[in-house]
Amino acid sequence: MTKSSSELSILIGSFNTHRIYPPSDIDLSSWLTFPLITPHIIAVGLQELPLNLTLSQQKSEHQWLKLIGQTLSNYRLLSHVRLNGTILFIYVQSSYLDQCSSVGSSTVPTGFMNIYGNKGSVGIRFNFQQTPLCFLNCHLSAGEDLHAFQLRNKQFSLIHQRTLFKSSCRQLQWNIHEHHGIFFFGDLNYRQTENQKDELNDKTDILKTYTELPIKFSPTYKYHLNSNAYNLLRRPSWTDRILYRNNQCRIHPINYWTASMIRFSDHRPIAKLFSLSRFIH
């Protein structure tokens, strides 16, 4: 595949770490790599990183940078952005790094009074060659009752209203809708209802504007730590999701999976691989 190809491959990974530091010997390859395909771009979104002290924030960030770097040895970190325990890393194949331009980032807190960043989104946008892309890693409010569901919906809307990507010099800015490929993911916290209905699919309009592959893996929440058994104090749910929207391009999802061997959290990591076809005039 040449650099001028209209085909672009993108892998997105998302994981709520339950405020636990990852084991130093953990293998991330089942999560962040895919057989026979080497993505041009890999976006890694984490939620609930340890957050007690500034030192612990730096420690958790450094640990993940090291672990991801070991797994993605032929990639370079293009940019990263953090809001409290939510962080987004964008990696690009080393030979394509010079094809990226106009990098911007955004944070939108949606916690108490929309001031606190315990919930919210972090985003990064950039142009890959001539294709503008944006990635939003989100952590919406938890809970199984009606109030929590309504709060998630409000936060989803607020993120789309307030996200404004700004360049490092702050002279350039972009909104979500200016991009050809839009990827929205993270711990969205939508639950299974008592009637075994998926809130995101059956009770919101989100999938009228975004698309998701059918889920063929087990619910990603809530597990006992270091176990494949669910903690039934919470209803097992697909809280972790990866959605996408295309504009002036065609996005083809290739696979959607969970890394079941990474068990130190009460969530399981998820990933989705895409092929994006750019329209060249």
C-alpha positions in Angstrom: 0.0 0.0 0.0 1.5 3.3 -1.0 1.2 6.6 0.8 -1.0 8.0 -2.0 -3.5 5.1 -1.6 -7.2 6.1 -1.0 -7.5 3.3 1.5 -6.8 4.1 5.2 -7.0 1.5 8.0 -7.8 2.6 11.6 -7.9 0.6 14.8 -9.7 2.0 17.9 -9.2 0.5 21.4 -11.2 1.5 24.5 -10.8 0.3 28.1 -12.1 1.4 31.5 -9.2 0.4 33.8 -11.2 0.7 37.1 -8.5 3.0 38.6 -6.0 0.1 38.7 -2.5 0.3 37.5 -1.8 -2.3 34.7 0.4 -5.3 35.4 3.9 -4.5 34.1 4.1 -7.8 32.1 0.6 -7.5 30.5 0.3 -8.4 26.8 -1.8 -5.9 24.9 -1.4 -7.6 21.5 -4.8 -9.3 21.5 -6.4 -5.9 22.0 -4.3 -3.5 19.9 -3.2 -5.6 16.9 -5.0 -7.6 14.2 -3.8 -10.5 12.1 -2.5 -9.6 8.6 -3.5 -5.9 8.9 -1.2 -3.1 10.1 -3.4 -0.1 10.6 -2.2 3.3 9.6 -3.7 4.9 12.7 -4.4 3.4 16.2 -6.4 5.4 18.7 -6.3 4.2 22.3 -8.9 5.6 24.8 -8.7 4.8 28.5 -11.2 5.7 31.2 -10.8 5.7 35.0 -7.1 6.0 35.3 -5.8 6.3 38.9 -6.4 9.9 40.0 -5.5 10.5 43.6 -2.4 12.7 43.2 -0.6 14.5 40.5 2.2 11.9 40.9 -0.2 9.0 40.4 -1.6 10.7 37.3 1.9 10.9 35.8 2.7 7.3 36.9 -0.4 5.8 35.2 0.1 7.8 32.0 3.8 6.8 31.9 2.9 3.1 32.4 0.4 3.1 29.6 2.8 4.9 27.2 5.4 2.3 27.9 3.1 -0.7 27.5 1.4 0.6 24.3 4.8 1.6 22.9 6.1 -2.0 23.5 3.1 -3.3 21.6 3.2 -0.8 18.8 6.9 -0.7 18.1 6.5 0.6 14.5 4.3 3.5 15.6 4.9 7.0 16.8 2.7 9.0 19.2 1.1 11.8 17.3 -0.8 13.4 20.2 -2.5 12.7 23.5 -5.0 14.6 25.7 -6.3 13.9 29.2 -9.2 15.1 31.4 -8.9 13.7 34.9 -9.0 9.9 34.5 -9.9 9.9 30.8 -7.1 9.9 28.2 -6.7 9.5 24.5 -3.6 8.5 22.6 -3.2 8.7 18.8 -0.5 6.6 17.2 0.5 6.6 13.6 2.8 4.3 11.6 6.2 5.9 11.7 6.5 6.1 7.9 3.2 8.1 7.8 3.8 10.6 10.6 4.8 13.3 8.1 1.4 12.8 6.4 -0.4 14.2 9.5 -1.1 17.9 9.9 -3.4 20.4 11.7 -3.5 18.5 15.0 -6.0 19.8 17.5 -7.4 18.7 20.8 -10.5 19.2 23.0 -11.8 18.5 26.5 -15.4 18.7 27.6 -16.2 18.1 31.3 -19.7 16.9 32.0 -19.5 16.1 35.7 -21.2 18.1 38.5 -22.5 21.4 37.0 -20.6 20.5 33.8 -17.4 21.7 35.6 -15.9 18.5 37.0 -14.0 16.3 34.7 -14.8 13.0 36.4 -17.1 12.5 33.4 -16.8 14.0 29.9 -14.8 13.6 26.7 -11.3 14.1 25.3 -10.8 14.5 21.6 -8.1 14.7 19.0 -8.5 15.7 15.4 -5.9 15.9 12.5 -5.7 15.6 8.8 -4.2 12.4 7.4 -3.0 13.5 4.0 -6.2 15.4 2.9 -8.7 13.6 5.1 -9.9 15.3 8.3 -10.5 12.8 11.1 -11.6 13.2 14.7 -11.6 10.8 17.6 -13.7 11.3 20.8 -13.0 9.2 23.9 -15.8 9.5 26.4 -16.9 8.5 29.9 -20.6 9.1 30.6 -22.4 8.8 33.9 -23.0 5.4 35.5 -26.2 3.9 37.0 -29.1 1.7 36.0 -32.0 4.0 36.9 -34.0 6.5 34.7 -32.1 9.5 36.0 -28.8 8.0 35.1 -30.0 7.2 31.6 -31.3 10.7 31.1 -28.1 12.1 32.3 -26.1 10.1 29.8 -28.3 11.4 27.0 -27.7 15.0 28.2 -24.0 14.4 28.4 -23.9 13.0 24.9 -25.6 16.1 23.5 -23.4 18.4 25.5 -20.3 16.8 24.2 -21.5 17.4 20.6 -22.5 21.0 21.4 -19.3 22.0 23.2 -16.5 20.1 21.5 -14.2 22.5 19.8 -10.8 21.2 18.7 -8.1 23.8 19.0 -4.6 23.7 17.6 -1.6 24.0 19.9 -1.2 27.7 18.9 -4.9 28.1 19.5 -5.2 30.0 16.2 -7.2 27.2 14.5 -10.3 25.5 15.6 -12.8 22.9 14.3 -16.1 21.4 15.4 -17.0 17.7 15.2 -19.1 18.0 12.0 -16.2 19.4 9.9 -14.6 15.9 9.7 -14.9 13.1 7.1 -14.4 10.3 9.6 -15.9 10.8 13.1 -15.2 8.1 15.8 -17.1 8.3 19.1 -16.2 5.7 21.7 -15.5 4.9 25.4 -17.4 3.8 28.5 -20.7 5.2 27.4 -22.3 3.4 30.3 -25.6 2.5 28.5 -27.0 -0.6 30.2 -29.2 -3.6 29.7 -32.7 -3.1 30.9 -34.7 -5.5 33.0 -36.3 -6.6 29.8 -32.9 -7.4 28.2 -33.0 -4.4 26.0 -29.9 -2.5 25.2 -30.5 1.2 26.1 -28.2 2.5 23.4 -29.9 0.6 20.6 -33.5 0.6 21.9 -34.0 3.7 23.9 -31.9 6.5 22.3 -31.6 8.1 18.9 -27.8 7.9 18.9 -27.6 5.1 16.3 -29.6 7.3 13.9 -26.5 9.5 13.5 -23.8 7.0 14.4 -23.2 3.4 13.2 -22.1 0.3 15.2 -21.3 -3.2 14.1 -23.5 -5.8 15.7 -21.9 -7.0 18.9 -21.0 -10.7 19.0 -19.0 -10.7 22.3 -20.2 -11.0 25.9 -21.1 -7.9 27.9 -18.0 -6.0 28.9 -19.2 -5.0 32.4 -19.3 -5.9 35.3 -16.7 -8.6 36.1 -15.1 -9.8 39.3 -11.5 -8.6 39.1 -9.1 -11.2 37.5 -12.0 -13.4 36.7 -14.4 -14.4 33.9 -17.3 -14.4 36.3 -19.7 -11.5 36.4 -20.3 -9.5 39.6 -24.1 -9.7 39.7 -24.4 -6.6 41.9 -24.7 -4.9 38.5 -26.6 -6.1 35.5 -24.0 -7.3 32.9 -24.0 -4.7 30.1 -22.2 -3.6 26.9 -21.2 -0.3 28.5 -18.1 0.0 26.3 -18.8 0.9 22.7 -17.2 2.2 19.5 -19.4 4.2 17.1 -18.6 5.9 13.9 -20.0 8.4 11.4 -18.8 9.0 7.8 -19.0 12.2 5.8 -17.5 12.5 2.3 -15.9 9.1 2.7 -16.9 5.4 3.1 -16.1 3.6 6.4 -16.1 -0.2 6.4 -15.9 -1.9 9.8 -13.8 -5.0 9.5 -14.1 -6.5 13.0 -15.3 -5.7 16.5 -13.8 -7.6 19.5 -13.0 -7.8 23.1 -9.7 -8.8 24.7 -10.9 -11.4 27.2 -7.5 -12.2 28.6 -7.0 -8.7 30.0 -8.8 -9.2 33.3 -7.4 -6.8 35.9 -10.4 -4.4 35.6 -14.1 -4.9 36.1 -14.4 -4.1 32.4 -13.0 -5.8 29.3 -11.1 -3.8 26.7 -12.8 -3.6 23.3 -11.4 -2.8 19.8 -12.7 -2.2 16.3 -10.9 -2.2 13.0 -12.0 0.0 10.1 -11.1 0.6 6.5 -11.8 4.1 5.3 -12.1 4.8 1.6 -11.3 8.4 0.7 -12.9 10.1 -2.3 -10.1 11.5 -4.4 -11.3 14.2 -6.8 
